[in-house]
Amino acid sequence: MADLDDRNPRTAAAIYQSLPLEARASLWGEEVYFEVPQKLDDENISPDAQKGDLSYWSPGSAICIFFGKTKPYSPVNHIGRIVIGLDLFKLVEEGDRIILNRA
């Protein structure tokens, strides 16, 4: 479960309005990411991420979920935080099905 926040409100709103989304997981260090159909412009990018950050990465049109100490490949737009179930992302394998729904 994730809570959206106000770090990048336009980006968060665009992703939220597009839910539900389904994709296949990719891994980068302690980050799960997956491509989404939205091609959004950067809003307020950050070169760093903290454990639990939910972010949008514009160069790859992807959602990123940081479950460890991995630094983003390039700056991301943080849109929220994982508040329940973050440890489950340690179990994700390349190609696993990911579904984002509204609560």
Secondary structure, DSSP 8 states (H G I E B T S, - for coil): -EEE-SSSHHHHHHHHHT-SEEEE-EESSSEEEEE-S-----SS-BS---TTEEEEEGGGTEEEEE-SS---SS-BEEEEEE-S-GGGGGG--TT-EEEE---
